[in-house]
Amino acid sequence: MTAHYDVAVVGGGIVGLAHAWMATLRGLRVVLLERTADARGASIRNFGMVWPIGQPPGALYDLALRSRARWLELQRRQVLDVESCGSIHLAYRADELAVLREFCDADDVPDGVEMIGPVEVLRRSNLVNPDGLLGGMYSSVELRVDPRTASARIASWLATEQGVDVRFSTPIMRVDGRRLTDSGGRQWTADRIIICSGSDLKTLYPGVLARSGLHLCKLQMLRAAAQSDRRSISPHLASGLTLRHYASFRNCPSHETLCRRIAAETPELDRYGIHVMASQAADGEVILGDSHEYDEAITPFDKAEIDELILRELRGLLRLENWTITQRWHGVYAKHPERPIFEQQVDDGVSVFVGPGGAGMTLAFGLAERAWQQWQPQDDSQHATA
């Protein structure tokens, strides 16, 4: 007999987990179907940054704060460790400092954002290189989670405490109406089906996804050995290069000047979309990255040149006692050029929900919450704090 559920979620990454959780808050019976033995995509191959400061002030920043609140709820429920670490954008060039000051002087600057001088930067982080440091911008709202364990722990909690039927090693190959079929012929039915297939744009609804405007992006990352001086709270660190990557800063008057200077001085960074960041993990190791290659430029083989450029830039940003690289890896995610996520109803009761770009950890819970408010608005007041 085919098992029937109120909701079936295809994909066990952070977007799928967010939808499964939001559905349980509405008292719905949920099955979550993940193709591999555990989450192995972009949800585990990132910095572990919950990064509201990367979202432009307004609706998207508010969504990031809603996601942030859900992460902190998971901490309160003892599902996983969440560190309220904040972040610092570092300035070593005059145009970088100008952009940060202009951002802080804007009428819509988020709460908890402030300029700080070199002395205060170094007080907050012992990883920062003091040579040539002009100052930084501190934001208080960023969080740190362990991306390698977070998805698994959330999935376990959903299964054991929230009643979600979590099925790993279950690749869904076909959706016919409200019926899902896996590679072994097993079937499930659901009143609502949500496809959260990450960077897989081929298996389910390939025509829809081919027309979606989604692009694939590959990033390379590294992990440096544990540092002996481990602060209990070490903020995420971002260089001035990140100012040209995140939409938050594009309206700053000095932004164009900064982008032109980087393009003229270091065109190789633009070629590979390199903007360097660092985050110290709980074990003292430092996660480093990253780069951005798109679509046809993506190959299975990592480029040593990219790693070398990332490390070259980070050596101007950080003062690590041990630069030994213990791990190297890459991730691939889907990104829409205009939307925070690609969402489309493809059949009666079936929605595709993919492509949060590099902001899945930051936006997934807020995006899923917003979607469920649209699907079942009458339940919001009852379950908003459940």
C-alpha positions, 0 to 999 in steps of 0.5 A, spaced: 500 500 500 502 506 498 504 511 504 500 518 503 502 524 507 500 531 507 507 534 505 513 530 501 519 534 501 524 532 496 531 534 498 535 533 505 539 540 504 537 546 508 532 548 504 528 541 504 529 541 511 526 548 512 520 546 508 519 540 512 520 544 519 515 549 517 510 544 515 510 540 521 509 547 525 502 547 521 501 540 524 502 536 517 504 529 516 511 530 512 515 525 509 522 528 507 526 524 501 533 525 500 537 521 494 544 520 498 545 517 505 546 524 508 546 531 505 552 532 501 551 538 497 552 545 498 549 545 505 555 542 508 560 545 503 560 552 506 563 557 511 557 555 516 555 563 516 548 565 517 550 572 514 544 577 514 549 583 512 550 580 505 543 581 504 540 588 502 536 592 507 529 591 506 525 585 505 531 580 504 535 583 510 528 582 514 528 575 511 535 573 513 533 576 520 527 571 520 532 565 518 536 567 524 531 567 529 529 560 527 537 558 528 537 561 535 530 557 536 534 550 534 539 552 539 534 553 544 531 547 543 538 544 543 538 541 536 545 544 535 550 549 537 549 556 534 554 561 535 552 569 535 559 571 533 557 577 529 562 579 523 567 584 521 568 587 514 576 589 514 578 595 510 586 596 508 584 601 502 581 608 502 576 606 497 574 600 502 573 604 508 569 609 504 564 604 502 563 601 509 562 608 511 557 610 506 553 604 508 553 606 515 551 613 514 545 610 509 538 612 512 536 604 512 543 601 515 541 595 519 541 596 527 547 593 530 552 595 524 557 600 526 564 603 524 570 601 528 577 603 528 583 598 528 584 598 535 577 595 536 578 591 530 584 587 533 581 587 540 575 583 537 579 578 533 586 576 534 586 573 526 586 580 523 593 582 520 594 589 523 599 591 517 596 597 513 589 596 517 585 602 516 578 600 520 572 595 519 565 595 519 562 591 525 555 587 524 552 584 531 547 579 527 551 574 524 551 567 526 556 561 526 554 553 525 558 547 523 555 546 516 558 539 516 553 537 522 548 542 522 543 538 516 544 531 519 542 534 526 536 538 524 534 532 520 535 527 526 531 532 530 525 532 525 525 525 525 525 523 532 522 530 535 517 532 530 514 526 527 517 527 520 518 521 516 526 522 514 528 517 508 535 517 506 538 513 500 531 515 496 533 518 490 526 520 487 526 519 479 519 521 477 513 525 480 506 524 476 501 528 479 501 527 487 505 520 486 513 520 487 517 514 485 524 512 487 529 509 483 527 502 486 520 503 484 517 505 491 512 510 491 509 515 496 503 520 495 502 527 498 497 533 497 503 537 497 510 536 494 516 541 494 522 539 490 528 542 493 533 538 489 539 543 490 544 544 484 540 538 480 537 541 475 536 535 470 532 529 474 526 532 476 522 537 471 528 539 467 524 543 462 522 547 467 529 548 470 532 549 463 527 555 462 528 558 469 534 562 468 538 558 474 545 558 473 550 553 476 556 556 481 562 552 483 566 555 489 573 552 492 574 553 499 580 551 504 581 549 511 587 551 515 590 548 521 587 549 528 590 556 531 593 555 538 589 562 540 582 560 540 577 566 542 571 563 545 567 568 540 571 570 534 567 574 528 567 572 521 572 576 517 571 579 510 575 583 506 574 589 502 573 584 496 567 582 498 564 589 497 563 588 490 560 581 491 554 582 495 548 587 493 548 590 500 553 595 498 552 596 490 548 603 492 554 606 496 557 612 492 564 609 492 562 602 490 564 603 482 570 606 484 572 600 488 570 595 483 574 599 477 580 599 482 580 591 483 579 590 476 585 594 474 590 592 479 588 584 480 583 582 474 585 575 475 580 576 481 574 578 477 576 572 472 575 567 478 570 571 482 574 571 488 572 575 494 576 572 501 573 571 507 575 567 513 571 563 519 574 560 525 571 553 527 569 551 534 576 546 533 580 552 532 581 551 524 580 556 520 575 556 514 577 560 508 575 561 501 572 562 496 571 563 488 565 563 483 566 559 476 559 559 472 556 554 468 560 552 462 566 554 466 565 548 471 569 542 471 570 536 476 577 539 477 579 544 482 584 549 479 591 550 484 591 557 481 584 559 484 587 556 491 593 560 490 590 566 489 585 565 495 591 564 500 595 570 497 589 575 498 588 572 505 595 573 507 594 580 507 588 580 511 590 574 516 595 573 521 595 566 522 600 562 526 599 556 522 598 556 514 598 549 513 592 547 509 588 541 512 583 540 507 581 543 500 574 542 497 569 545 492 561 546 492 556 547 487 550 551 488 544 554 483 543 561 483 538 565 480 540 572 477 534 576 480 530 572 485 533 570 492 530 563 490 527 560 484 520 558 486 514 555 481 508 551 481 509 546 476 503 542 477 497 542 482 500 541 488 507 541 486 512 546 487 519 547 485 523 551 490 531 551 488 537 556 487 538 560 494 545 561 491 550 562 496 545 564 501 542 558 503 544 558 510 542 565 511 535 565 507 532 558 507 528 558 513 525 565 512 524 563 505 520 557 507 516 560 512 514 566 507 512 560 502 508 557 507 505 563 509 502 564 502 500 557 502 496 556 509 496 564 511 490 562 516 495 558 520 500 563 521 498 566 528 497 559 531 504 556 529 508 563 529 511 561 535 510 554 536 
